[in-house]
Amino acid sequence: MEAKRSKYVSRRILLTGFTLYVALVTEQTCGLEIQADPEVIVQNGTTGVLRCSFKSSEVVTKRTTVTWRFQSNQPSSQFYESPHVIFYFSDGQGYPGPDDFKGRVQFIGDINKRDVSIQLTPTQFSDNGTFFCDVRNPPDVGGTQAETQLRVVLKEALPQKNTGVIVGAVCGALVLLVLIAIAACLVMRVLHNRHEYEGAR
């Protein structure tokens, strides 16, 4: 009976030790965090910037790699079924993907600053879809790739900025300042006249 109990305790200790080991290893290799803009809206024929950055507890080295993939939301596209690599960065060099993106994708980030952004120019309606940014910085290799929904639209469909509201607010502020200045001048004049009147008496 005592032997069985001792064997059971030994198994529990081994299981606990193994669990702690797995937890520590997982924590050390999954410290990678990748971030990107959830959505980018750009006018057709212009430059679209797809921003992506990462945080890692490890130093960036030549083994650090960046992979950008694209999956179209148009059923007629060859990129519809699954994500395709459109740009790959490794050992300080960038490697273009398919002909549809070759010459249009440019790496504009600084990997030493953990910026792995790219720009796409000129954008086309066929670029509508999801872009995936994936980074590997060994031993940090457990990060979840970031996603950006790109919407390429006509100029008329671009989100309108609240320019009118901003201009109105600025004009209103200027008018208010002018009124305050006029009121201050009137008050100063009244006080000055009163001072002169009392001095004359």
C-alpha positions as CSV (number, residue, x, y, z in Angstrom):
1,M,0.0,0.0,0.0
2,E,2.8,2.4,0.9
3,A,4.6,1.5,-2.3
4,K,1.5,2.4,-4.4
5,R,1.1,5.7,-2.7
6,S,4.8,6.5,-3.2
7,K,4.5,5.7,-6.9
8,Y,1.4,7.9,-7.2
9,V,3.2,10.8,-5.5
10,S,6.1,10.4,-7.8
11,R,3.9,10.5,-10.9
12,R,2.2,13.6,-9.6
13,I,5.5,15.3,-9.1
14,L,6.7,14.4,-12.5
15,L,3.5,15.6,-14.1
16,T,3.6,18.9,-12.2
17,G,7.3,19.4,-13.3
18,F,6.5,18.7,-16.9
19,T,3.5,21.1,-16.9
20,L,5.7,23.8,-15.4
21,Y,8.4,23.1,-18.0
22,V,5.9,23.4,-20.9
23,A,4.5,26.6,-19.5
24,L,7.9,28.2,-19.2
25,V,9.0,27.2,-22.7
26,T,5.7,28.4,-24.2
27,E,6.0,31.7,-22.4
28,Q,9.6,32.2,-23.7
29,T,8.7,31.4,-27.3
30,C,5.4,33.1,-27.5
31,G,6.4,36.6,-26.5
32,L,5.8,38.0,-30.0
33,E,3.0,40.5,-30.6
34,I,2.1,41.7,-34.1
35,Q,0.0,44.7,-34.7
36,A,-1.6,46.2,-37.9
37,D,-4.3,48.6,-38.9
38,P,-7.6,46.7,-39.0
39,E,-8.8,48.5,-42.1
40,V,-7.3,50.8,-44.8
41,I,-9.3,52.7,-47.4
42,V,-7.5,54.0,-50.4
43,Q,-8.4,55.6,-53.7
44,N,-7.9,53.5,-56.8
45,G,-4.6,54.3,-58.6
46,T,-2.9,55.9,-55.6
47,T,-0.5,54.6,-52.9
48,G,-1.8,52.4,-50.1
49,V,0.3,52.1,-47.0
50,L,-0.2,48.9,-45.0
51,R,1.3,49.4,-41.5
52,C,2.6,46.6,-39.4
53,S,4.8,46.5,-36.3
54,F,5.8,43.9,-33.8
55,K,7.0,43.6,-30.2
56,S,9.4,41.0,-29.1
57,S,11.6,40.3,-26.1
58,E,14.3,39.0,-28.4
59,V,16.9,41.0,-30.4
60,V,16.2,41.4,-34.1
61,T,18.8,39.3,-36.1
62,K,19.3,38.1,-39.6
63,R,17.1,35.2,-38.8
64,T,14.1,37.5,-38.3
65,T,11.7,37.1,-41.2
66,V,8.6,39.0,-42.4
67,T,5.9,37.5,-44.6
68,W,3.1,39.4,-46.2
69,R,0.2,37.4,-47.7
70,F,-2.9,38.4,-49.5
71,Q,-6.3,36.8,-49.9
72,S,-8.8,38.4,-52.3
73,N,-12.5,38.8,-51.5
74,Q,-13.4,38.5,-55.2
75,P,-14.3,34.9,-56.2
76,S,-13.0,35.4,-59.7
77,S,-9.4,36.2,-58.4
78,Q,-6.7,33.6,-58.4
79,F,-5.9,34.7,-54.8
80,Y,-9.5,34.0,-53.5
81,E,-9.1,30.4,-52.3
82,S,-6.3,30.9,-49.8
83,P,-3.7,33.5,-48.8
84,H,-0.7,33.9,-51.2
85,V,2.7,35.2,-50.3
86,I,3.2,38.6,-52.0
87,F,6.4,39.7,-50.2
88,Y,9.0,38.0,-48.1
89,F,11.8,39.6,-46.1
90,S,14.8,37.7,-44.8
91,D,18.4,38.3,-44.0
92,G,18.0,42.0,-44.7
93,Q,16.6,41.5,-48.2
94,G,13.1,41.6,-49.6
95,Y,11.8,39.1,-52.1
96,P,8.8,39.9,-54.3
97,G,5.9,37.6,-54.9
98,P,3.6,36.9,-57.9
99,D,3.7,39.1,-61.0
100,D,0.4,40.7,-60.0
101,F,2.3,42.4,-57.1
102,K,5.9,42.4,-58.4
103,G,7.0,46.0,-58.8
104,R,4.0,47.3,-56.8
105,V,5.0,46.2,-53.3
106,Q,7.7,48.1,-51.5
107,F,9.1,47.5,-48.0
108,I,9.0,50.9,-46.2
109,G,9.6,49.8,-42.6
110,D,12.7,49.5,-40.5
111,I,13.0,46.0,-39.1
112,N,15.5,47.2,-36.4
113,K,12.8,49.5,-35.1
114,R,10.3,46.6,-35.4
115,D,8.4,48.3,-38.2
116,V,7.6,46.0,-41.1
117,S,5.2,48.1,-43.1
118,I,4.8,47.9,-46.9
119,Q,3.3,50.2,-49.5
120,L,1.3,49.1,-52.5
121,T,1.4,51.4,-55.6
122,P,-0.6,51.9,-57.7
123,T,-3.5,50.3,-56.0
124,Q,-6.1,48.4,-58.1
125,F,-9.6,47.2,-57.5
126,S,-8.2,43.7,-57.6
127,D,-6.3,44.5,-54.4
128,N,-9.6,44.4,-52.3
129,G,-9.2,41.8,-49.7
130,T,-7.2,40.8,-46.6
131,F,-3.5,41.3,-46.1
132,F,-1.8,39.2,-43.5
133,C,1.4,40.4,-41.8
134,D,3.5,37.6,-40.2
135,V,6.8,38.0,-38.3
136,R,9.2,35.4,-37.0
137,N,11.9,36.5,-34.6
138,P,13.5,33.3,-33.2
139,P,13.1,32.0,-30.6
140,D,9.9,34.2,-30.6
141,V,7.9,32.3,-33.2
142,G,4.5,32.0,-31.6
143,G,2.9,35.3,-32.5
144,T,-0.5,35.5,-34.3
145,Q,-0.3,37.2,-37.7
146,A,-2.1,40.5,-38.0
147,E,-4.8,41.3,-40.6
148,T,-5.6,44.4,-42.5
149,Q,-8.7,44.7,-44.7
150,L,-7.9,46.8,-47.7
151,R,-10.7,48.7,-49.5
152,V,-9.8,50.2,-52.9
153,V,-12.5,52.6,-53.9
154,L,-13.3,55.5,-56.3
155,K,-12.4,59.0,-55.1
156,E,-16.1,59.7,-54.6
157,A,-16.4,56.9,-52.2
158,L,-13.6,58.0,-49.9
159,P,-14.7,58.9,-46.3
160,Q,-15.4,62.6,-46.1
161,K,-13.4,64.4,-43.5
162,N,-15.2,66.9,-41.3
163,T,-13.5,69.8,-42.9
164,G,-16.6,72.0,-42.7
165,V,-16.9,71.4,-39.0
166,I,-13.3,72.2,-38.4
167,V,-13.4,75.4,-40.4
168,G,-16.6,76.5,-38.6
169,A,-15.1,75.8,-35.2
170,V,-12.0,77.8,-36.1
171,C,-14.0,80.8,-37.4
172,G,-16.2,80.7,-34.4
173,A,-13.2,80.8,-32.1
174,L,-11.8,83.8,-34.0
175,V,-15.1,85.7,-33.8
176,L,-15.2,85.0,-30.0
177,L,-11.7,86.3,-29.6
178,V,-12.6,89.5,-31.5
179,L,-15.7,90.1,-29.4
180,I,-13.7,89.6,-26.2
181,A,-11.1,92.0,-27.4
182,I,-13.7,94.6,-28.3
183,A,-15.4,94.2,-24.9
184,A,-12.1,94.6,-23.2
185,C,-11.4,97.8,-25.1
186,L,-14.8,99.2,-24.2
187,V,-14.3,98.4,-20.5
188,M,-10.8,100.0,-20.6
189,R,-12.2,103.2,-22.3
190,V,-15.0,103.5,-19.7
191,L,-12.6,103.1,-16.8
192,H,-10.2,105.6,-18.4
193,N,-13.0,108.2,-18.9
194,R,-14.3,107.8,-15.4
195,H,-10.7,108.3,-14.1
196,E,-10.4,111.5,-16.1
197,Y,-13.8,112.7,-14.9
198,E,-13.0,112.1,-11.3
199,G,-9.6,113.8,-11.7
200,A,-11.3,116.9,-13.2
201,R,-13.5,117.2,-10.1
